[in-house]
Every structure is written in structure tokens, then in C-alpha cells.
């Protein structure tokens, strides 16, 4: 599994994300540089959503920010920030019981990933940003269950980026953890997933 580490510039004044968010601004700008630019083409728009919960009607409560240069384009890059405080118990994902569109009407993460898959074209990218959290002293890493749900919905895993919350200084790193991060958590995770559609879809 390819893994990359991103660090802020030594003079970056805001190395850590703001409270309630997962990624700092410098990392979102890096995403726009790395993932939206394609050789010989204008940058594609980036749609960022911040998921606060996974209860029924979650889509209507999800804040959305669009980063674009004004170039019209079909949505092909979606960044979903999943704040660790909003991550549900992985065993608490009730199903709606609607079978016409498998997965699309489910609550929780299965439904979210199926809906994201339907929005993105073949080879469209879903970028998933989250970080670990500590509950009663136990560190929980949500990536395994989230990636499994994404694969079930039709996404292919591409890359894992570690977004370090630390300033580089000479030959060492000075931690700058988010104010709302669990103790000991010094990075966020960014996972790149590609939408796979059957030929002709």
C-alpha cells in the first residue's frame, strides 16, 4: 500500500487544522495541487463535505465547500472530512430495507459510500480524511472499517497520505496537534479511493 507523508512548510503559520475540521488549509491546498491538476488540462473542481453524523437525513445537514477556478466540469473529485467525534460505532449501521438500489438508501457509512459512488464517474476520486481517536484510553483507528465499506460500494483503494501535525525544524519535528485531537494523535489520514464502474456505466 503506497503511503506518503505530507508536512507543512517550515514557515506555515497554521500547521494544525481548526477545531471541528480534520485537515489544515495547507493540506487542502496540497490536495488541489496534487489531485486536481492533470497534465495538459485545467484543474478540476474540488468539492469538500464535512460529515457531522451518520443519522438519517445526514446529507441535508452536511456543510459543503467548493474549490474551483471557475472551469465548468462534472464532479470528479470529492473530499469527505470525517471528524473523529462524528464517527459512529461500526456495529451501529441500521439498514433501511429498501432493495431497489442496494446500499444507496442505507443509513450510516454504507449508504454514504454508495451515494458517493453514484455521484462520481469511472475513475473519479473520493478522498477520505479522518484521524484516530481515544475512547476511555483506547486508541481507535477507523480506517480499516471505512475502507472496507468503500470497497463494498465499488471503490478501489489507491493511496494513503499521512498529514503530519508538526512543524519541520532542522532535523526534527515540533508537534502542533489540533486543539480537539485526542492525546497522542499527531497526524490525520487522507485516503485516496477511485470509483470503479462496470464498462459502459
HELIX and SHEET records of a PDB file:
HELIX    1   1 UNK A   25  UNK A   34  1                                  10    
HELIX    2   2 UNK A   58  UNK A   61  5                                   4    
HELIX    3   3 UNK A   84  UNK A   86  5                                   3    
HELIX    4   4 UNK A  108  UNK A  119  1                                  12    
HELIX    5   5 UNK A  143  UNK A  153  1                                  11    
SHEET    1   A 7 UNK A   3  UNK A   6  0                                        
SHEET    2   A 7 UNK A 155  UNK A 164  1                                        
SHEET    3   A 7 UNK A 187  UNK A 195 -1                                        
SHEET    4   A 7 UNK A 125  UNK A 130 -1                                        
SHEET    5   A 7 UNK A  77  UNK A  82  1                                        
SHEET    6   A 7 UNK A  46  UNK A  51  1                                        
SHEET    7   A 7 UNK A  63  UNK A  67 -1                                        
SHEET    1   B 2 UNK A 133  UNK A 135  0                                        
SHEET    2   B 2 UNK A 138  UNK A 140 -1                                        
SHEET    1   C 2 UNK A 166  UNK A 169  0                                        
SHEET    2   C 2 UNK A 172  UNK A 175 -1                                        
END                                                                             
